[in-house]
Amino acid sequence: MKTRNFIAMTILCTMAAGCAEKAANTPEQKNDVVPAIELSNMDTNINPGDDFFRYVNNNWLKNNPIPEEYTSYGAFTEISERNEKLIQDIIDEASHDANAAEGSMAQKIRDFYNAGMDTVAINERGYSELLPYFEQVDALNDKAQLAALLGDLHKNGFGGFFNAGPSLDPKDANRYIMHLFQGGLSLTDRDDYLKEEHQEMRDKYVEHVAKMLELTGTEPEAAAQKAQGILALETQLAQNSMSRVDMRDPDRTYNMRTFNELEKTTPNFNWNDYFTNVGAPRFENLNVGMPDFVAALDKVILNTDLSTVKDYLKWKIIHGSASFLSDDLVTENFNFYGNFLFGQETQQPRWRRVLNATSDCLGEAIGQLYVEKHFPAESKARMMELVGNLRLALGERIKNLDWMSDETKAKALHKLDAFNVKIGYPNKWRDYTDFVVTDESYFKNFRNYVAFENDFEMARLGKPVDKEEWFMTPQTVNAYYSPEMNEIVFPAAILQPPFFNPNADDAVNYGGIGVVIGHEMTHGFDDQGSKYDENGNLNNWWSAEDTVRFKERTTQLVKLFDEFELRGNKINGLLTLGENIADLGGLNVAWDAYQMTAEAKANQSIDGFTPAQRFFISYGTIWRNNTRDKALERQVVVDVHSPAEARVNRTLYSMPHFYEAFDIPEGSKLYIAPEERANIW
């Protein structure tokens, strides 16, 4: 059970199917020249001021419909498919290694993947591997025993009622503390349970739960009744859950309590039994992220029939296992969560699903092989140079802000100087010795992984913080900023076209990976990251006046995105504010850094486009994406990232340099008057 609850601000929406990317300089590709800008993807008949997203990408969008097995298809997905081939080669080599030593990484990779591909054995077992857990639930004779049972279930990765685990202390980032957060829902958002317009979803959800119960041994009529009770219980949890917008605010989710205070809040739940069984060492204090939810939890459990509580726990066991069981359960799980909720037409092929699970559970073991084969040292050196240039540019922007006082500027610059930078891969690799993998069972291997991960997490309490640890694998196409670590991290897999292209001109690379770097740097100064100081502590370092002026500017950005509509879907400007600040800041910082280069000063056109135009075309290119209607509907509800089209067609139109580059006149469809544009960092 991964319980790292630190805030990670990322460049990429993680909802879309397929979020990995291929390395550009693999041995097989060294002689391939990837075009810096593929002109055939553009549609220059479109006015850049009317729709820059389609000006850059329209022909690509027309020529790349969404494959049936995806909810969206874009630059990230294209690279994902290529990257999967590299990972598949690594896993395939291990999967055929009959002589791999017991306990070696090759043996673990081999047996995890092969067990997942053994559909004959998996289908023969059906749901039988759930029966021991069902028996545990059936043995629950009194709600007083619930806490101990939940500890056992959570340790094995089954959800229910709440989430708990060690993570950094937001006000003392040199230590890990226990965190207790809301949880227990099986739909994607609390409002799915509460809003009238989601009634069809709830009806379909009840049908899905009933079907899954039937497939695991419950009679149809009883399954339908149990499903209604499960929905009612989860609805009570939803009614007391904090909104996604409120959860973004670390001040609201930091509420230190003593263990005794927690016990008094929930007198009917034995927290000592829970934490003992989940494997946590004793502790005196913890962060109760959502105090109202925890207080209500006690009443929800007290007022719910024991039989419904048991039905709910069995459902969470089924729900948390479906991907690792027989085809009937896998298919029904997909029919609801993949097809109904997100519009995905068919499941991804089994090899891809098992490959991704293997890469997740043995992430750094596979990552180490990935780096050895596919990450050239020169890419890391070039990234360090780019990061240095972007840091310099952001520093200059901070110094020249007209809305921030000198005192606060000095503290902002100090925080920027303190940024830790991680590129490519960890300096030390994760030890998987205690993760037991056999060729016996896909389900058991995953359960072993969850227990291994849980033990790893729980052991953090009372230990020094490992500043060398990574929270993404090298083969992940993404990047992140951690405010508690005050660090920016760029895995190896993102350092490739269209983000980073060694054959491209600087304008293209600054408009791609340069903006990614600037994006993650700006997260340190977005509406939530800016609440943390240079040491990663939640600590206000702003003057009151500067805070007011910052709020005024972010409010304008919220307004601009609130007004932007895609296919009838309105973006939540507050939910996406942090990522929108980072996009706009990243563009500004990358632009300034690029202006320092000799290429920008020479101002020589390539392919008929000026360097400035190529910078913005490159940015538009990395967000090319087709998305299904249902996936878009879900994204604007649950994702802190704005849809790709908005990240181009809203963000760019607040940049004066963009208007100048393409000579965009007032009256263009997406034109924003200068006084209404957002200008923050």
N, C-alpha and C positions, 0 to 999 in steps of 0.2 A: 504494500500500500504506500504509494508515494505521498508524503505529507509535507513536502517543502512548500510552505505557504508564503514565502517571500514574494514581493511584488516583482514581476519580470515584465518590463515593457519591451515589446517586440516589434519588428518591422512588418510582420506578416500575419494575416488572418489565419488562424490555425483550424478553422472549421472546414475549409475546402478539402475535398478528397485529393490527396497527393500533395505533399509539401516538402519533398526532397528534391535535390538538384544534382545534376551530373557534373563531374569535374571536367574542366576544359582541357587540361593538359595530361590526359591519360596517355600511356605509351602508345595506344592505338590511334590517338588523335594528334600527336605532336605535329604532324605535317598538314593537318586540316587548318584552314584559315576561316574562322567564323567572321562573317561580315560585321563590321562595327555597327552599321545601321542597314537593315534589309529594306531597301526602298520599295520593293514590290508589296510590302505589307501596308504601305501608306495609301491614303486616298487624298491626293492633293486637290481634288475637286471640292472638298469640304473646306469651308473657311475656318482657319485656326481659332478665330474669335467666337465661332458659333459652337464648335464641338471639337476640342483639341484631342480628346480621347479617340474619336473616330478619324480625325485627320491623320493621326499617327498609326492607328491600328485597324481601320475599317476593312481593308482587304484581308488582313489576317483573320479578323472576326468572321468574315464571310466564308473563308476557306477552312476554318477550324471549328466545325460544330462540336457540341459537347458529346463525347462518346457515352454510350449507354451506362457504363459503369462509374461515371463521375457525376457529381453535383455541379461542378464547374470545371472549366478547362481554360488554362491560361499559361503564361510564361512559366510560372512555378510548376504547373503540372507537366508541361513539356520536359522541363529539366528533371522533374521527378522520375519520369519514365526512363530517361537516359541514366539517371543516377541509380535507379533500381537495377539496371543491368550490371552496373559495377558491383553493387552489393550482392546481387544474385551470383555473380561469378565467384565472389569470395565465399559465399555460403555453399555454392555448388561444389567447390573444391573440397570444402570441409565435409560436406554430406557424403562424399564418395571415399573419404579417408577411413578405410576399414581398420587401419593400424594406429589410429590416434590413441595416444596414451590416456588411460582412465584419469579423469580429472583435468585434462588439458583443455585449453580453450577450443581447440579443434573438435574434441569429443563433445563438449557442451553445445557448440554451434551445430554440429552434425545431428546430435540426438534431438535437440529442440526442434530443428526444422523437419527432420524426417518423421518425428512423432506427429507433427502437425499435418504432414502430408499423407499420413496413413489413414485415409478415410474409411477403409474397410474396418479396421479395428475401432475407430472412433464411432462409426455407426452401429457396430455390434454392441458396444457398451451403452449406447443411447444416453439416458440420463442417470444411469446406475451410480455414477461417481458422485452424484448429489445426495444420495440416500443417507450416508453417514451424517451429513449436515442437517438434513431433514429430521433425522432421529434426535439430534441435539435440540432442535427447536421443539419437537414433540415432547421432549422431556421437561420442557418448561411448565411447571405446575403452578407457579406463583410469580407475580410481577416483581417480587423482591429478588428473584433470580435473574431478572432481565439484564442487569448491568454486567454481570459476569459473562453471560452468554454473548452479549454484544461485543465485549472485549475479545472473546474467541473469534467471533465472526469478522470483526474489523481487522484483526491480525491476519486473517486469511483473505482479506481483500474484498469482503462482502460489505456493501454499504448498509445504511440504516440509521435513521433518526438524526444523526449529526456527524460531523467530521472532527477528528482530533489528531494532533501529531506535533512533534517538535519542529521549530523553525527559529530563525533569528529573532532576537528581541528588537523590535523597531526602535526602542529608546536606549538600547545598549547592544550594538551590533557585534560585540565581542563575545556574546554568549547565546546559547540556544535556550529557549524556554518552551513549555508546552502551550499550544494554542488550541482553543475549542471554538469551532465555527458551526454555523447552521448547515444543514444538509438533509439527506433522506428523500429528496424528490427524484422522480424518475423521468419526468418531462423536462424540457430544456430550460424552463424559466418559471418562476413563481406565478407570473400572470397567466400562464397557460391554465392554471387551476382556478383563476379568479375572474377573468374577464369573460363577459357574455359571448363575445365574438369567437372565443375558442371552444365553444360547446362541441362542435364537430370533432375537434381534436380529442377532447375528453371522452366522447363516445367511442371513438376509434381506439383510444388508449384502453378503455375498459374491455373492449373486444379483444385487444391484443393480450392483455394480462390474463384474461380468461382462457384464451387459446394456449398460452404458454403453460398455464396451470394444467390444462387438459393433457398437454404433451408430456407432462411430468407426473401423470398418475391421478389427477383429480377428475371426478365425474363432471360432465358438461354443466348440469344444472347447478351443482355446488360451486363449480369454477366461476360461473357468472355471478353468483352471490358474493363469493369471496372477492372478486375483482371490484365490485361496487364498494365493499368495505375498505379495500386498499386505497381506492381513490379518495374516499372520505377521510381516511387517516392522513394521506399525503396532502389533502386540501387543508387540513388543520395546520400542518407544518408550513404550508405555503402562506397561509393567512398571517403567520407570525414571523415570516422571513423578511429580511431586509432587501430592498430593491438593488438591482445591479448598479445603478448610479450611486446609491449611498455606500455600497460596498467598495467603491473605488477610493473612498476617502479614508486614509489610514488613521486619521484622528478619531473617526467614528468607530473604527474596528479595533482600537487599542483600549482595552479596559482590564487593567491588571486586578486580579482578585487572589486572595489567599485560598488555599484548598478548603479551609473551614468555611469561608464565605460562599464558595461554590456549593458546598454541601447544604448550607442553610437555604440557598436559592432553590435547590431541588431536593427537598427532604425525602422524597419517595424513590430516589435513584441513588444507588450505592456506587459513588465514583471510585472509592477505593477498590472495590471488586473489579470495576471496569478497567482501570489503569493497571492493576496487577495482571489481569488476564491478557491485556493487549501487549504487555511486555515492557511497560515504562518503568524506569527506576523512580524511586520516591522523589517528590519535589514539593516545595512549599508554596510556590506562587505560579500562576498561569495567566495567560491572556484569554479572556472570554470575549471573543470578537463581536458577538451579538447577544448582549445580556437579556434583552426582551425575549429573544427566541429561546434561550436556555431556560428562562423562568417559565415560559409557556410550555416548554417540552415536558416538564414535570406534570402539568395538568393534562396535556394531550395523552400521555401514557396512562395516567390515573383514570381518565374518563373513557378510555377505549377498552372494549372487551378483550380479554386475554386471547380469545380465539382469533380475533382480528389482528392483534399484535403478532401472533404466530403465523397467520396467513401472510402478513406483510413481510416478515423476516424470510419466509420461504420464497416469496416473490423476489426479494432482493438477492437471495442466493441464486435463483434462476437467472435473473437479469444480469448479474455480474459474471455469469458463466457461459452465456449462450454462445459466444463466439468460439468456444473451445469444446463444444459438444456436437451431437449428431446433426445431420443436415436438416432434419425437420425443425429443430430449434433455431439453427443458424438462419434458415430461410424465413421463418416467422419473425424473428428479430429484425431481419433486413426489411421485410415487408412493411413494418411499422416505422422503424427509425430511419431506414434508408429511403424507401420509396414514398411512404405517406408524408413524413415530415419534411424531407428534403428533395423529393422528386427524382431521386436516383432510379433509373429504369431497370438496371440489372446489377447484381452483385459484382464486385471486382473478382477476378479469378482467384482461386484458392491459393495459388503459389504466391500471389502478391500479398494477400492477407497474412499468410504464415510468414513470409519474408519480413513484413513490417513488424510483426509480433516478435520475431527473432531479433531483429535489429533494435527494437525497444528494450527487450529484456536482457540482451547481451550487448548493450549499446557501445560501451567503450572497448570491449573485446573486438567487436567488428570494426569500430572506429579506428583502432590501432592499425589493423590490417589495411583499412581504407586509406589512411594517411600514408602508410609506407608505399602503397601502390600508386596513389593518385593525387598527392598534394606536393607540388614542387616547392622547394625552399625559396625560390625567387618570388613566389606569390606572397609568402609571409613577409619578406623584406619589402616588397612594394606596398603592402598594406600598412606596414609600420610607417612608411614615408607618407602615405595618404592620411593616416590618422594624425601624424604630426602636423601636417598642413591644415587639416580641418580643426584641430585643437587651437592652432594659432589664429585661424579665421574666426572661430567662435569667441576667443579671447578679445579680439579687436572689436567684434560686434558688441560684446558686453561693455567694453570701455566707452563706446560711442553711443550707448543708449541714451535717449533724451528724456526717458521717463523714470530712470532709476537713479537713486542717490549714490554719491561716491562711496559712502560707508557700505551700502549693500553690494555695490559693484565689487568692492575689494573682497567681500566674502564669497561672492559668486566666482570670482577669478581663482580664489583659493580652492574652492570646491573643484573647479575645472582642472586645476593643476594636480589635484589629488586623484583624478580618475585613474583607475587601474585598467590596463588594456590587455585583453587576452585574444589571441589570434590563432586560428587553425585547430589546435588540439591542446589537451592538458599537458603540463610538464610531468605529471605522474598519473598513471593509469589506475582505474578501479580494479580492486582485487575481487575476483569472483570465486575464490576457493570454496567458500561456504555455500555457494549456490549449487544445489544438487540437481543435475539433469540426467535423465535416463531415456532410453528408447521405448519405455513402457507406456507412457501416457502423456498426451499433449496437455490435457486438463491438469494432471498432477504437476507437470513441469511448470505451468503457469502459477499454480498455487504455491509451489516451492519458491518461485521467484518473488511472489508477493510477500511470503513470510520472510525471505532473505532481505528484501527491501525494508520491510517493517522493522526487523532487528537492527538493520543499519541505521535507520532513522532514529529509533528509540535510543540507541547508544550515543546519540549526539548530546543528550542532556548531561550537563556537567562536564562536557569535554570542550577544549579550545576550538574556536571556529577555524576551519581549514580554508584559508584564503585562496588556495590553489584549486579548489574544487570547481568543476564546471557543472552547469545545470542544463546543458544541451550536448548532444553527442557531435563529434566532428562531421558525421555524415548528414546532419540536419541542415536543411536550407532555410536558415533564419538567422536572426541576430537578436541580442537582448541587452538591456541595461538593467542592472539590479541596484536599486537605491540603497538597500542595506549594505551591499558590498561596495557601492559607489564604483562600479566597474562596467565597462562596455566589452561585449564578447561577440566575436565573429567566427563561427565554425568554418572549417575548411570548405564545406560544400557550397557555401554562398559565394566563394571567391572564383567565379566563373561567369561566362556570358549568360544572360545579358547584363549582369551586374558588373562583373569585372572581366575585361577582355584584353589580354596582353598585346593583341594585334590592333587595338583600337586607338584612336586619338584621345587626348586627355579630356576633351569636351565630353565624349561619350562615357568615359570612366568616371568622371566627376558627377555627371548626371545620373549615373547608375550607383556604383558602390560608394561614391562620394556622398550621395544623398543618404544612403543607408547608414554610413558612419555618422553623418550629421544628425540623422534621425535619432540614433541611439544616444548621442551626446546631448541632444536637446531634451531627451526624456529626463535627464538630471535636473531640468529646469522647467518641466511641464507643470500642470496645476497640482499634481500630487508628488512627483519626484522632487519638486522644489521645496518640499517640506522637510527633506532630509539634508543633514549637513555633510561636510566633507568626510566625516568618519562613518557615514551611513546611519546616523541616529536621527530619529524623528524629533526634530529640534528647530524651532522657528528662528531663522537667522535674518529675517526681513524686518525692515522698519515698517511701522503701521502705514505710513504714507505710500511706500512702495507696494505694499500688499494691495492697497486700494487701487492703485494705478494698474497693477498687473491684472487684477480682477476685471477692471473695465475693458482691458484689451482681450482677455479670454472670453468675456461675455459677447464681444462682437463676433468672435470666431464661432461660438455656440450658435448665434443667430444665423450666420451664413450657412451653417450645415443644417440647422433646423428647417431652413427655407428650401433646401435642396431635396427634390423628389425623384425617385427612380422607379418607373413602372408602377406608380401608385403607392410606393413605399417611402415613408418619410424617415429620414435619418434622425437619430436622437443625438443632438449636438452635445449634450452633457455626458452621455455614456461614452461617446467617441472623442471627447475633448482632448485627452492626453495624447492619443495617437495623431489627432489632427494638428495639435501644437508641434508634435515631433516631425510630422511631414513638412509643415511650413518652415519650421526652424531648420530642418535638414536641408531643404532646398536653398534657403538663404545662406547658410553656412557653406554648403558645397559650392554655390555660385561664387561667393567671395574668395574661397580657396582657389577656385579655378582661375579667377582673375589675376592671381599671383603668378601663374605659369607663363612661360615664354610663348607657348602656343596661343594663349588668349591675347597676349599683347601683339603677336604677329597678325592675328585676325584674318587668316587665310581660309577661304571657303573650301569645302570638300563636298563632292556630289551635289553641288549647287546650293548648299546650305552653309550659313555662317557658323562659326564656333558656338555662338550663343544659341542659334537655332538647334544645333546638334545636341547641346546640353539638354534642352527641354524635350527634344524628341526622344532622347535616351531615357529620360524620366518617364515619359508617357509609355515607352515600350515595355518597361518592366511590369507595368500594371495591365497589360493586355489580358483580357479575361472575358469569357462567356460564362454566364451563371444562370442556372435554372430558376424559374420564378419562385418555387417553394424555398429553395436555398437562400435566395435573396430576402424573402419574407422572414426567414428565421434569423439571418445575419443581422438585420437592422434591429432585431429584438434582443439578441443575446451577445453580440460581438462588440468589443470595444474598438474594433477597427472599422472604419467606414468602407463601404464597397469600393472596389477598385476604380470604377468609373468616377466616383466622387473624389477619390484621392488625386485624380488628374483634373477633372473639370471643375472642381471647387477650389482646391488648394492653389493651383497655378494662377488663378485669376485674382489673387491678392498680391501677386508679385509684379511690381512695375517693370522689372527687367524682361519679363515674359511679354508684356505688351510692346515694349520697344523692339524686342527681337523679331516679332512677326508683324509689326506695324498694325496692331489691332485698334480699330477706331471705336469711339463711343457709338453705341447703338448696336454693336455686335450682340448676339443672343446671350452670351454668358458674361458680357461686360459688367464689371463691378465698379461703381464710381469710386474715385480715390478716397473720399472721406468714409466710405463704407467698407473698405478693405481691412483685413486683419493684419496687424503688424506687431509682433511680440518680441521674438528674439532675432 
